[in-house]
Amino acid sequence: MALSGSAAVRAVMGETRCLLLDFDGPVCDIFAGLPAPTVADALRATLEAAGARLPPTVRATNDPLEVFRHSASLGDELNELAMRRLTELEVKAAGVARPTPGASELMERARDKALPVAIVSNNSVAAVTTFLDREGLADLVEYVSARATADPSLMKPNPHLLNQALVHLGAEPSSALLVGDSTTDVEASKHAGVIAVGYANRPGKVERLSDAGADLIVTGMQELATALR
């Protein structure tokens, strides 16, 4: 059963030596200004204009990352096209994304405590850096481990991005935690051997993240920032 409450948060944060943060959710709502269904539609339109025939499940999804995952089955050319188009759309979305309350304070407090911070995201490196630059947060993040290739199998729940961040930071998995708002974040954390902190920012997520195996559940990033005071 996942832990929760201020005492549990303080205990976990007190043992942490490295912070890994998912991007969409814990750091910002990337599709707040450019909605995910709009991005998914645009990505589908690009693929179909290039000759792709998409199955009903892909045509119905509102998740652009699911459309991108499917592109890997369409051949290298369409997969690369999907990668480029999704990255363009994500960068545009990052320009109007909504910051998550408490996220910047958490990163600032981590810097004060000499805790390295890395962003670990299925979104593109370009989108993450665009947002960090826009918000003046780039200096608070030591490494961005995000989507950089057209191979969707390397995205979470594959632990590849987490392992990449840990190697870059020189951190032991047991000393790190990943804050994420999806079950794929929890799964990737378990595969990598890091503490899984579920950010339950919407109704129903406490149960889903707990059932997925999250070690700790928070409903606001401010809880984590407060624990580092």
C-alpha positions as CSV (number, residue, x, y, z in Angstrom):
1,M,0.0,0.0,0.0
2,A,1.3,3.4,-0.9
3,L,2.3,5.8,1.8
4,S,0.8,9.3,2.1
5,G,0.7,12.2,4.5
6,S,3.2,14.8,5.6
7,A,5.2,12.5,7.8
8,A,5.7,10.0,5.1
9,V,6.6,12.7,2.6
10,R,9.2,14.1,5.0
11,A,10.7,10.6,5.6
12,V,11.0,9.8,1.9
13,M,12.4,13.2,0.9
14,G,14.8,13.1,3.8
15,E,16.5,10.0,2.3
16,T,16.5,11.2,-1.2
17,R,19.8,12.2,-2.9
18,C,18.5,12.7,-6.5
19,L,15.2,14.0,-7.8
20,L,13.8,12.8,-11.1
21,L,10.7,14.6,-12.3
22,D,8.3,13.6,-15.1
23,F,7.5,16.7,-17.2
24,D,3.9,16.7,-18.1
25,G,2.0,16.8,-14.8
26,P,4.7,17.3,-12.1
27,V,6.4,20.3,-13.9
28,C,3.7,21.6,-16.1
29,D,0.5,20.8,-18.0
30,I,2.0,20.8,-21.4
31,F,-1.3,20.6,-23.3
32,A,-3.1,23.3,-21.3
33,G,-2.9,25.8,-24.1
34,L,-2.8,23.5,-27.0
35,P,-5.0,20.6,-26.1
36,A,-3.8,17.0,-26.4
37,P,-6.8,16.0,-28.7
38,T,-5.9,18.8,-31.1
39,V,-2.3,17.6,-31.2
40,A,-3.4,14.0,-31.7
41,D,-5.6,15.1,-34.6
42,A,-2.8,17.1,-36.2
43,L,-0.4,14.2,-35.9
44,R,-3.0,11.8,-37.4
45,A,-3.6,14.2,-40.3
46,T,0.1,14.3,-41.0
47,L,0.4,10.6,-41.1
48,E,-2.8,10.1,-43.2
49,A,-1.7,12.8,-45.7
50,A,1.5,10.7,-46.1
51,G,-0.5,7.6,-46.9
52,A,-0.9,5.9,-43.5
53,R,-4.0,3.9,-42.8
54,L,-4.7,4.1,-39.1
55,P,-6.8,1.6,-37.2
56,P,-10.0,2.7,-35.3
57,T,-8.2,2.7,-31.9
58,V,-5.5,5.1,-33.1
59,R,-8.1,7.3,-34.9
60,A,-10.1,7.5,-31.6
61,T,-7.4,8.2,-29.1
62,N,-6.9,11.7,-27.7
63,D,-3.3,10.9,-26.6
64,P,-0.7,12.1,-29.2
65,L,1.9,9.8,-27.7
66,E,-0.3,6.8,-28.5
67,V,-0.5,7.9,-32.1
68,F,3.3,8.3,-32.1
69,R,3.7,4.8,-30.6
70,H,1.6,3.4,-33.5
71,S,3.8,5.1,-36.0
72,A,6.6,2.7,-35.3
73,S,4.5,0.0,-37.0
74,L,4.2,2.1,-40.2
75,G,7.8,1.9,-41.3
76,D,10.9,4.1,-40.7
77,E,9.8,6.9,-43.0
78,L,6.4,7.5,-41.4
79,N,7.9,6.9,-37.9
80,E,10.5,9.7,-38.5
81,L,7.8,11.9,-39.9
82,A,5.6,11.4,-36.8
83,M,8.6,12.1,-34.6
84,R,9.3,15.4,-36.3
85,R,5.7,16.5,-36.4
86,L,5.0,15.6,-32.8
87,T,8.1,17.4,-31.7
88,E,7.0,20.6,-33.5
89,L,3.6,20.4,-31.9
90,E,5.0,19.8,-28.4
91,V,7.4,22.7,-28.7
92,K,4.4,24.9,-29.7
93,A,2.4,23.5,-26.7
94,A,5.4,24.1,-24.4
95,G,5.2,27.8,-25.3
96,V,1.8,28.1,-23.8
97,A,2.0,25.3,-21.2
98,R,0.7,26.0,-17.6
99,P,3.3,25.6,-14.8
100,T,2.4,23.2,-12.0
101,P,2.1,25.0,-8.7
102,G,4.9,24.1,-6.4
103,A,7.2,22.6,-9.0
104,S,9.5,25.5,-9.3
105,E,9.7,25.8,-5.5
106,L,10.6,22.2,-5.3
107,M,13.4,22.6,-7.8
108,E,14.7,25.7,-6.0
109,R,14.7,23.9,-2.6
110,A,16.5,20.9,-4.2
111,R,19.2,23.3,-5.4
112,D,19.5,24.7,-1.9
113,K,19.9,21.2,-0.5
114,A,22.4,20.2,-3.3
115,L,20.0,17.6,-4.6
116,P,20.5,17.2,-8.4
117,V,17.3,17.4,-10.5
118,A,16.6,15.7,-13.8
119,I,13.6,15.8,-16.0
120,V,12.6,12.4,-17.3
121,S,9.9,12.6,-19.9
122,N,8.3,10.9,-22.9
123,N,7.9,14.3,-24.4
124,S,10.7,15.6,-26.6
125,V,13.9,17.2,-25.3
126,A,13.0,20.3,-27.4
127,A,9.7,20.7,-25.7
128,V,11.1,20.3,-22.2
129,T,14.0,22.8,-22.8
130,T,11.6,25.3,-24.4
131,F,9.5,25.3,-21.3
132,L,12.4,25.4,-18.9
133,D,13.9,28.4,-20.8
134,R,10.6,30.1,-20.9
135,E,10.1,29.8,-17.1
136,G,13.7,30.6,-16.2
137,L,14.1,27.1,-14.7
138,A,16.9,25.7,-16.9
139,D,19.6,26.4,-14.3
140,L,17.7,24.3,-11.7
141,V,17.8,21.2,-13.9
142,E,21.1,19.3,-14.3
143,Y,19.9,17.0,-17.0
144,V,17.0,16.4,-19.4
145,S,16.4,12.8,-20.2
146,A,13.5,12.9,-22.7
147,R,12.4,11.6,-26.1
148,A,15.3,12.1,-28.6
149,T,14.7,9.3,-31.1
150,A,11.9,7.9,-33.2
151,D,11.9,4.6,-31.3
152,P,8.9,4.7,-29.0
153,S,9.9,1.5,-27.3
154,L,12.5,3.6,-25.4
155,M,9.8,5.7,-23.7
156,K,8.4,4.9,-20.3
157,P,7.5,2.3,-19.0
158,N,10.8,1.2,-20.4
159,P,13.4,2.4,-17.7
160,H,15.8,3.6,-20.4
161,L,15.2,7.3,-19.7
162,L,15.5,6.9,-16.0
163,N,18.7,4.8,-16.3
164,Q,20.1,7.5,-18.7
165,A,19.5,10.2,-16.1
166,L,20.9,8.2,-13.2
167,V,24.1,7.5,-15.2
168,H,24.5,11.1,-16.1
169,L,24.0,12.3,-12.5
170,G,26.2,9.5,-11.1
171,A,23.3,8.4,-8.8
172,E,22.5,5.1,-7.3
173,P,18.9,4.0,-8.1
174,S,18.1,3.4,-4.4
175,S,19.0,7.0,-3.6
176,A,16.7,8.5,-6.2
177,L,13.0,9.0,-6.7
178,L,10.8,9.7,-9.7
179,V,7.7,11.9,-9.4
180,G,5.2,11.0,-12.0
181,D,1.5,11.2,-12.6
182,S,0.9,8.0,-14.7
183,T,1.1,4.3,-14.1
184,T,3.9,4.1,-16.7
185,D,6.0,6.3,-14.5
186,V,5.4,3.9,-11.6
187,E,6.3,0.9,-13.8
188,A,9.5,2.6,-15.1
189,S,10.5,3.4,-11.5
190,K,10.1,-0.2,-10.4
191,H,12.1,-1.4,-13.4
192,A,14.9,1.1,-12.6
193,G,14.9,0.5,-8.9
194,V,14.0,4.0,-7.9
195,I,11.4,5.2,-5.4
196,A,8.1,5.8,-7.2
197,V,6.2,8.9,-6.1
198,G,2.8,9.1,-7.6
199,Y,1.5,12.6,-8.2
200,A,-2.3,12.2,-8.1
201,N,-3.3,15.5,-9.7
202,R,-6.8,14.3,-10.9
203,P,-9.7,12.3,-9.4
204,G,-9.1,8.5,-9.5
205,K,-5.3,8.8,-9.7
206,V,-4.7,8.0,-6.0
207,E,-6.2,4.5,-6.5
208,R,-4.6,3.9,-10.0
209,L,-1.1,5.0,-8.9
210,S,-1.4,3.0,-5.6
211,D,-2.5,-0.1,-7.4
212,A,0.4,0.3,-9.9
213,G,2.8,0.1,-6.9
214,A,3.7,3.7,-6.1
215,D,5.7,3.9,-2.9
216,L,4.3,7.4,-1.9
217,I,1.3,9.4,-3.1
218,V,1.1,13.2,-3.1
219,T,-1.7,15.3,-4.4
220,G,0.3,18.5,-4.9
221,M,4.0,19.3,-5.7
222,Q,3.9,21.7,-2.8
223,E,3.9,18.7,-0.4
224,L,7.4,17.7,-1.7
225,A,8.7,21.3,-1.7
226,T,7.5,21.8,1.9
227,A,9.3,18.6,3.0
228,L,12.6,20.1,1.8
229,R,12.4,23.2,4.0
